[in-house]
């Protein structure tokens, strides 16, 4: 998996129990996945259409780094699905633990907001992951 972005869990990001607020993590995941989708497809015109279930496996306290990793899981004609993992990392040891993972699907759109094909060189690069085999 490729490192997409890193955040630091700060006081302002904590919920009432002193753990990272789940909505903050969801926003970070969506933003990182969006960046990756745009980079993979060579266009800023990618929109989130589906995020699978998120099961939070570890709590995150203030001061931990959140590293978000991604990889292309499925390539379609106008859509792609990314596997995303958020891991908490210690600044002291460098150890990382999986906090949450999910699959996120994006669709490439044109100026009118309608689905449009991802460029064929991109689809060819990921043809082994195509849902149209």
N, C-alpha and C positions, 0 to 999 in steps of 0.2 A: 504494500500500500504506500501511497505517496503522501507525505506531509503537506497539507494544504494551508493550515493556519494554526497559530498559537495564541491563546488568551491567558490572562492571569485572573484567578478568582479573587475578586476584591470585595471589600465590605459592602459596597453598594449592590453587589450581585447576590447577596445572601438572603434566604427566606427567613421566616420567623424561627426556625429551629437551628439556625446557624449553618445550614448547608446551602450549597449553590442552588438557587431557584431554578426549577425545571424549565420554566419558560425562557429563561436566559440561555440555558444550554440548547434548547430547541432552536432559538434564533441564531445562535452561533453555528449550529449544525447546518441550518438552511442556508445561511450566508456562505459558509465554506463550500457546501455542495454546489451552490449557484456559481461561485467563482470557478470551481473545477469544471462544471458543465460548459460555461462560456469559453474557458481555455481549450477544452477538448474539441469543442465544435467550432471554434474560431469565429464566434459571434457573441455580441452582448444580448441577443434576442432569445434568451432561454428563460422559460417560466416553470416554476414548480407546479406539478399537477398532482403529485401523490407522495406522501411520506408514510412509510409503513410504521408499524408499532415501535414504540420506544420503551424498553424496560430498563430502568435505572438499576444497575447492579452494584454500584459503589457510591457512597456519599462523597461530596467534594467540599472541603473546608477552605476557608480563606488562605490565600498564599500559594495554593497549588497551581501549577500550569495545566491548562487544558490544551492538549494537542489533538487536532482533528485531521484524520487521515481519510483518504478516499481512493477508490479504484472503479473503473468502468466494469459493470457487471453484465449489462445487456445493451446492445446497440440496435435501434430500430431505424426505420426510414426517417421519421421526424422526431423521434424521442430517444432518450437514453436513460438508463437506470444506473445509479451509482451506489456502491456499498460504502457506507460512511461509518467510521469508528471514532468516538471521542474517548481519549485516554487521559487520566490525570497523571501528572508527572511531578516528582519531587525535585525541587531545585538543588537539594543537597546531594542526593544519591543518583539522580538521573533515572531512577526506576519509574516504570509506567504501568498503570493498571487500567484495564478496560472499564469504562464507566457506562457507556451505552453504545449500541450499534443499531443501524437501521438501513433501509434501502429507500432511496429518493428518486423519483422519476421526473424528468424535465422534458418539455417539448419546445422545439425551435419554432418561433412564430415570425410572421412577416410584419410589415408596417401596419397592416389592418388588424393584426392580432390573430390571424388564422395560422394553423399549423403549416409548416413548409419543410421541405426536405433538408436534412443535414447534408452538407457537401459530400459528394461521393468519395473523395480521397479520405475523408474521416471515416466514413462507413466502411471503406475497404480496409483501413488500418485495423479496425475492430471487427472485421467480418467473422472471425472465430467466435465472437460473442453475440452474433446476430440472432434475433428471434425468427429470422426468415431463412433458416438453413435449408 
